[in-house]
């Protein structure tokens, strides 16, 4: 029985990811989850009390996976510049992944305080990964620089998600250049 419930819960979460990546937070409804999984709508409530509960569980599962992939890419890099490039590139490579599209949809939606806090904490963990590399490059406020760097990544993610005129690799290269050299190229900006 417990194994069956675990499988059903996983199926509901997979369906939620698909709905979020296809139609954003508006698409994530209990009737839609029921249709996708073949469950009765009332059965969905046995697994999740609300849409926010689905979102919170997705955050708890998917953000750590995403962050681990970014961290692995950074660990494989040997210089601070290479670590920052890996930080940017790996996040943008993940845009094509269905889990990531669901995370973007979750982040863009209207969520309750609990889900928003989980997203903030996950982003905080992601940002913390790059602070040391920025300090090694001589940034005077590496934490602030990391937050701003994540802003560049988030803007590039949105550009890719929107299906911008530029090819995703062009957007990625531009984001890496911005991360490593700023708006004025390679000059040091204080």
C-alpha positions as CSV (number, residue, x, y, z in Angstrom):
1,X,0.0,0.0,0.0
2,X,2.8,2.5,0.9
3,X,4.6,1.7,-2.3
4,X,1.4,2.4,-4.3
5,X,0.9,5.7,-2.5
6,X,4.5,6.7,-3.2
7,X,4.1,5.9,-6.9
8,X,0.8,7.8,-7.1
9,X,2.4,10.8,-5.4
10,X,5.3,10.7,-7.9
11,X,2.9,10.5,-10.8
12,X,1.0,13.5,-9.4
13,X,4.3,15.5,-9.1
14,X,5.3,14.5,-12.7
15,X,1.9,15.6,-13.9
16,X,2.3,18.9,-12.0
17,X,5.7,19.5,-13.6
18,X,4.2,18.8,-17.1
19,X,1.3,21.2,-16.4
20,X,3.5,23.9,-15.1
21,X,6.0,23.7,-18.0
22,X,3.2,23.6,-20.6
23,X,0.8,26.3,-19.2
24,X,2.3,28.0,-16.1
25,X,0.7,28.1,-12.7
26,X,-2.8,28.6,-14.1
27,X,-2.6,25.2,-15.7
28,X,-1.9,23.5,-12.3
29,X,-5.3,22.6,-11.1
30,X,-6.6,19.5,-9.3
31,X,-9.0,18.6,-12.1
32,X,-6.0,18.8,-14.5
33,X,-3.9,16.7,-12.2
34,X,-6.7,14.1,-11.9
35,X,-7.0,13.9,-15.7
36,X,-3.3,13.5,-16.2
37,X,-3.0,10.7,-13.7
38,X,-6.3,9.0,-14.1
39,X,-7.2,9.6,-10.5
40,X,-10.5,11.0,-9.3
41,X,-10.3,14.7,-8.3
42,X,-11.1,13.8,-4.7
43,X,-8.2,11.3,-4.7
44,X,-5.8,14.1,-5.6
45,X,-6.8,15.8,-2.3
46,X,-5.7,12.7,-0.4
47,X,-2.2,13.4,-1.5
48,X,-2.1,17.2,-1.4
49,X,-4.3,19.6,0.5
50,X,-3.9,22.5,-1.9
51,X,-2.1,23.6,-5.1
52,X,0.4,25.4,-2.8
53,X,1.2,22.0,-1.2
54,X,2.0,20.6,-4.6
55,X,4.3,23.6,-5.4
56,X,6.0,23.3,-2.0
57,X,6.8,19.6,-2.6
58,X,8.1,20.3,-6.1
59,X,10.3,23.0,-4.7
60,X,11.6,20.7,-2.0
61,X,12.4,18.0,-4.6
62,X,13.4,19.9,-7.7
63,X,15.5,22.9,-6.4
64,X,18.1,20.7,-4.7
65,X,18.5,18.6,-7.9
66,X,19.0,21.7,-9.9
67,X,21.4,23.2,-7.4
68,X,23.4,20.0,-7.3
69,X,23.9,20.1,-11.0
70,X,25.1,23.7,-10.9
71,X,27.4,22.8,-8.0
72,X,28.8,19.8,-9.8
73,X,29.6,21.9,-12.9
74,X,31.3,24.5,-10.7
75,X,33.4,21.9,-8.9
76,X,34.7,20.7,-12.2
77,X,36.0,24.1,-13.0
78,X,39.5,25.0,-11.8
79,X,39.6,28.8,-11.8
80,X,37.3,31.5,-10.4
81,X,36.4,32.6,-13.9
82,X,35.7,29.1,-15.0
83,X,33.5,28.5,-11.9
84,X,31.5,31.6,-12.7
85,X,31.1,30.6,-16.3
86,X,30.0,27.1,-15.2
87,X,27.5,28.7,-12.7
88,X,25.9,30.7,-15.5
89,X,26.1,28.1,-18.3
90,X,24.7,25.2,-16.2
91,X,21.7,27.1,-15.1
92,X,21.0,28.2,-18.7
93,X,21.6,24.6,-20.0
94,X,18.9,23.5,-17.6
95,X,16.3,25.7,-19.2
96,X,15.5,23.0,-21.7
97,X,14.8,20.5,-18.8
98,X,11.1,20.0,-17.9
99,X,11.9,20.2,-14.2
100,X,13.5,23.6,-14.7
101,X,10.6,24.9,-16.8
102,X,8.3,23.9,-13.9
103,X,10.6,25.7,-11.5
104,X,10.4,28.9,-13.6
105,X,6.7,28.6,-13.8
106,X,6.5,28.2,-10.1
107,X,8.7,31.2,-9.5
108,X,6.6,33.3,-11.7
109,X,3.3,32.4,-10.1
110,X,1.3,33.8,-7.2
111,X,2.2,31.5,-4.4
112,X,1.5,31.4,-0.7
113,X,4.1,32.5,1.9
114,X,5.4,29.0,2.5
115,X,6.2,28.3,-1.1
116,X,7.7,31.7,-1.6
117,X,10.0,31.1,1.4
118,X,11.2,27.8,0.0
119,X,11.9,29.4,-3.4
120,X,13.9,32.2,-1.6
121,X,15.8,29.7,0.4
122,X,16.7,27.7,-2.7
123,X,17.8,30.7,-4.6
124,X,19.8,31.8,-1.6
125,X,21.6,28.4,-1.6
126,X,22.3,28.8,-5.3
127,X,23.7,32.3,-4.9
128,X,25.9,31.2,-2.0
129,X,27.7,28.8,-4.4
130,X,29.3,31.6,-6.4
131,X,30.2,34.0,-3.5
132,X,33.7,32.5,-3.0
133,X,34.5,32.6,-6.7
134,X,33.6,36.2,-6.9
135,X,35.6,37.0,-3.7
136,X,38.6,35.2,-5.4
137,X,38.2,37.6,-8.3
138,X,38.5,40.5,-6.0
139,X,34.9,41.6,-5.7
140,X,34.6,43.9,-2.7
141,X,31.1,42.8,-1.9
142,X,30.9,39.2,-3.2
143,X,27.5,38.5,-1.8
144,X,25.9,41.5,-3.4
145,X,27.8,40.7,-6.6
146,X,26.4,37.1,-6.5
147,X,22.9,38.4,-6.1
148,X,23.4,40.7,-9.1
149,X,25.0,37.9,-11.1
150,X,21.9,35.7,-10.4
151,X,19.8,38.6,-11.8
152,X,21.7,38.3,-15.0
153,X,21.1,34.6,-15.1
154,X,17.4,35.1,-14.3
155,X,17.1,37.6,-17.1
156,X,18.7,35.2,-19.5
157,X,16.4,32.4,-18.4
158,X,13.4,34.5,-19.1
159,X,14.8,35.5,-22.5
160,X,15.3,31.8,-23.4
161,X,11.9,30.8,-22.0
162,X,10.1,33.5,-24.0
163,X,11.6,32.1,-27.2
164,X,13.5,35.3,-28.0
165,X,14.9,36.0,-31.5
166,X,18.3,35.0,-30.3
167,X,19.4,31.4,-30.2
168,X,19.7,30.1,-26.6
169,X,23.5,29.7,-27.1
170,X,23.8,33.4,-28.1
171,X,21.9,34.4,-24.9
172,X,24.1,32.1,-22.9
173,X,27.3,33.6,-24.4
174,X,26.0,37.1,-23.7
175,X,25.2,36.2,-20.1
176,X,28.6,34.7,-19.5
177,X,30.3,37.8,-21.0
178,X,28.2,40.0,-18.7
179,X,29.0,37.8,-15.7
180,X,32.7,37.8,-16.4
181,X,33.3,41.3,-17.9
182,X,30.3,43.4,-17.1
183,X,28.7,46.0,-19.4
184,X,32.1,47.6,-20.3
185,X,34.0,44.5,-21.2
186,X,37.0,43.4,-19.1
187,X,37.7,46.7,-17.3
188,X,37.5,46.5,-13.5
189,X,34.5,48.5,-12.2
190,X,34.5,49.6,-8.6
